[in-house]
């Protein structure tokens, strides 16, 4: 099974990156730092279609298992990860792109989170899980790493 870990964080080498690298070794997966890409916010008139999102999304369709990794920021994923999920709507809005979107129905997903707490808040994991399940993906696992507050990563 071909896996990729998409991670986003304000610190490219912080706790989320460490968690992603550990999991990547276990899964023999690739990692992708989402913040290296220009992903603009969703726009109803799709005036932002020239950013990196569509090409990036299409490249992810080559994987069987997508891991979404983010620190918990105020009970939520990072802004870049949120923009990524919002932009999936581009493929829902355009009939010519829907066949590509339907390829997600054969994919698995996992959630990798980290914070100072023992578990991720339900609202954090639900957003990712419900979105992916709506798209027809199957949840493989939810992983949470607790890091001490003093790390500030």
N, C-alpha and C positions, 0 to 999 in steps of 0.2 A: 504494500500500500504506500503510495507516494504522498508524503505529508509536507505541509509548510506551516510555519508559525509566523503570523502577522502580529507584530508588536508595536505598540505606540507608548511613548512616555516622554516627559519633558527632559529626561536624562537618558541619552542613547546608550550609556554604559551602566545604568543603574540597576536596581533590583529587578525590574521587569526584564531587562536584557539578560541578567544572570539566570532568572527563572526560565526564560526562553531558551538560552543556550543549554541548560541542563536537560530540558525536555527534548530539545533537538538531538542531543546525543542519544537519548533513550529511543527516540523514534527514528533515528537516522533521517531527520527532517532538515529542510532548509529553513532559514529565518529571513524575514524581510522587515526592515524598519520602516513602518508606514510613514513616519514623519519626514523621510527623505523624499517623499513624493508630494507634488502639488495636487491637492484634492480640495477643490472649492466646495462651498456649501451647495446643497441642492437648490435648483432654480426652476420654477415652473416652465419657463420658456427655453430652458436648456442652453442658455447663452454661455455656459461654462464648459461646454463639451470639448474644448481644446486643452483642458488640463490633463493630468496623468491618469485620471480615474479609469476611463474606459479601457485603455490598453492594459493597465494593471489588473483590472477585474477579469478581462479576457485571459490573461496569463494564468490567473488562479484557477481557471476551469480545467487546467491540465493536471490538477492535484485531486486526489481522492479524499483527503482529510485536511481540513482547514482548522487551524488553531488560532483563536482570537485572544491575544494577550494584552492586558492593560492593567495599570495600577488602578486602585479605587480612588477616584477624585470626587469628593463630595457625593458619594453614593453612585457614581456614574463612571462610564468609560471616558477616555481622553477625548478632547474635541476632535482630533484628527480621526480617531476610530469612529466617532459618532458621524462625522461627515462621510466617511467611507460607507457606513450602513445606510445613511440617508440617500446617498447617490445611487444605490442599487435601484432606486425608484426610476432612474433614467431608463433602465432596461424593462421596467414594467410599463412605462408610459408610451413606449415606441413599439408598435407591432412588429417591426422588422428586427428588433433586438430580443423579443420575447423567447425565440427558440434558444438563444444563448443562455438566457436566464434559467430556462427549464433544465439545463444541464446540472444545476445545483441539486436537483431531486435525487441524483445518484451519489451525492457527496455526504460525508460525515463531517461533523464539527466538534470541537472541544473549546472550552473556556479556560483560560489560564489567567488568574488574577493574583494580585498581591496587595497587602496593606499591613497596618500595624495590628489588625484584629485577627482572630483565629479563623474566621470565615468571611467570605464576601457577602455583602448585604443581598438579600433576595431581589431587591429592585435592580441591582447591578446585573446579576446573572439572568434575571427574567427578560430584560431588554434584548440581550443577545440570543438567548434560547428561543424566545417567542418569535423573533424575527427570522432566525434560521429555520425553525420548524414551519413557519408560514411559507417559506420558500421551498419546503419539501426536504430539507436536510435532516439527517438523523444525528441526535446527540450521542457522542461517544463518551465523554467524561467532562467533569468540572474539577479543576485543580486550583487550590488556593495556597499561596505561600505567605506565611506571616513573617514580617521583618520588624526588628525593633525600631522604635520611633527615632532614635538618635542617628540612624543611618542617613536620614534626609535624602533618600535617592528616589 
